[in-house]
């Protein structure tokens, strides 16, 4: 823990700007790769545990509302969200009971049902877990686009159709051709 404090103390305070976040992360990885890997794995394990517990809560609330056991409610959700590979016309497809655009709203509505259920009963800790899971579910596509866009732009540069309009006045552009002698 002391090494992490030393690394953060040696960096400038402008680290919180958007343009220097990638530099901060790369510096942290280069200076202490084992610590960085440990922190990333710890965060991923905490996220997996939180989302697993939220799924457990959803199955429990659904079983309570349907009047069945947790096992039957879990099987019902498994059938609802299962996806299987299917080969049709020599193309591999993934099919399921729910179409792709409907899956995320159904999950969000189940989590919202859980959240309302726990808030109405005054159970704030399970409500916090389901609220976090719902926020992660709704925010994950934006987070994935933001991180992937930032990483690809730092690696590949601009690759869009229209070039950026901002130009530097101190740069002189020109074309050079070799003359054949």
N, C-alpha and C positions, 0 to 999 in steps of 0.2 A: 504494500500500500504506500510505503514511503517513496518508492520510485515513481509512482504515478503522480504524487504531489510534486516531486522535483521536476518532472517533465512538464506538468501544467504551469509551474511557477516560472520555468525558463522561457515559456512562450509569451509573445506579446499579448496585451489585453484585447487587441483587435481581432482575436481569434473567433469571435462570435459573428463576424461578417460572413455573408454567404460565400464570398469568393475564397475565403481562407479555410473553410471547413475541411475540404478535401486535403489541403496541405497539412492541417492538424492531424487528420486521421492517418495519412501516410507517414508523418513524422512519428506518431505514436507507434505505428506498426514497425517502423524501421528501428526505433530505439529499444523497444521491449516487445518483441513478437510473442513471447510466451505469455506475458501478462495480457496483451491484447486478445490473444486467442482464448485465454481463460475468461476474460470479461465477456467476450462475444458468446461463448458457450454458456456462461451463466445467465446471460440475458435471454438467450434462446430457450434454455431449460425453464426459466421462470415464465416465459410466454407460453410455452407448451403446457406447463402445469396449470396456468391460469385458464387457458382455453379448454383444457380437458375437464377441469372442475366446472366450468360454465356449461359444457356439454352434459356433464353428470346432473347439474341442476335442471337443465332443460328436459332431460329424460324424466327426472323425478316429478316435475310440475306437469308434464304431459301425461304421465301415468296417473297422477292424482286427478286430473280433469277427465281422463277417459275411464277411470275406475278399473284399471288393469295393473299388472305388475310392472316393475321397471324393465324386466326382460322383454315383455311384449311391446312396451312403448319403444324400447331400443330397437327391436326388430322392425317395428313400423317405420321408424325414422331411417333405418338402414335400407329398407325396401324403397322408401321415398327418394332418398338421395344417392342410391347406388348407381354406378356407371360401369358399363361393360364394353369391352372391345367387340366390334362387329365388322366383318369383312363383306363388302358389297361392291360389286363391279371392280374387283381387284384393288379396292381402296379401303384402307383401315379407317374405321369411324368409331367414335365412342358414343354409345346410346345410353339413355337412362329414362326413367319415368318422367322426370321433370326436364323441360328444355333449359338450355343454358341461361337465357335471360330471366328466367323465373326463379332459379336456385337461390341467388343472393337475397331477393326480397322475401322469399319464404323463410330463409334462415333469420333474417332481421326481424320478421314478424314473430317468429317463435321466441327469439331473445327479448323482444318488446313485451310479449305476453308474460314471460318469466319476470321481467323487470317490474311490470305493473303488479304481478302477483306478490312478489316479495315486498314491494313498497306498501302494498295495502295491508300486509300482515305485520309490517314494522320490522322486517328482517333486513337490516341495512347492509350487512357484510355480503350476503349472497346477491343482493341487488347491485352492490358495487362490482362484483365479479361479472354479472351478466351485462351491466352497463359498459364495463371495459371491453368485454367480448363484442358487444354490438358496435361500439366505437371503432374497435379494430377492424371488424368486418366491413363497416362502411368506409373507413379511412384507408384500408389497405390498397385498393386500386390507385388512389391518388399517390400514396406513398411509393408504390412500386414504379409508377410513371415518373415521379420526381427523382427517385434515386437512379433509375435506369437512364433517364435523360441526362442527369448530371454526370454519371459515370461515362456514358457514351460520348458526351460532348467533350469531356476532358481527355478522352482517349483518341477519338476520331476527328475532333474539330467539327466545323459546321458542314453538314451534308444535306441541307434542305434544298428546295427548288429555288427559292429566292435568296440571293446573297444579302447579308445584313447591310442596311443603308448607312450606318455610321462609318465614316472613314477618318483616318488620321491625317491631318494636314501636313504633318512633318514627313510623311512617307511619299516618295516620288515613285509612281508606277510607270512602267514602260515595257515594251516588248523588244527583245533582242533576237536577231536572227544572224546565223553565221553565213558569211559570204563564201561561196565556193570560188577558189582561186584557180 
